[in-house]
Amino acid sequence: MSLVQPTSHTLSLPTRPAVHSQAAGANTAGTSSGCVDSTEILRGQKAVEINHNGSTYRLQATRLGKLILTK
């Protein structure tokens, strides 16, 4: 049996403008300016690598829709 490792990608998230009021309509989906949807991070992949403070972490989506972050 051959185990195939999923391809992972290192990515940089785009900067998003800060939301200062809900009147602007940017906070209508129940998310805050500090919240990023997982689909933006994964971009159709099952796993991505995230560089943080000199270390590389792996964020992986499971078949059951859970997220696993490992160092």
Residue pairs with C-beta under 8 A, 6 or more apart in sequence:
6 45
6 46
6 47
6 60
7 45
7 47
8 45
8 47
8 48
8 49
8 58
9 43
9 45
9 48
9 49
10 48
10 49
10 50
10 51
10 56
11 41
11 43
11 48
11 49
11 50
13 36
13 40
13 41
16 33
16 36
17 33
18 33
19 26
19 27
19 32
19 33
22 28
26 33
27 33
31 37
38 61
38 67
41 48
41 50
41 59
42 48
42 59
42 61
46 60
46 61
47 58
47 59
47 60
47 61
48 58
48 59
49 56
49 57
49 58
49 59
50 56
50 57
50 58
50 59
50 69
51 57
55 71
56 71
57 69
57 70
57 71
58 68
58 69
58 70
58 71
59 67
59 68
59 69
60 67
60 68
60 69
60 70
61 67
61 68
62 68
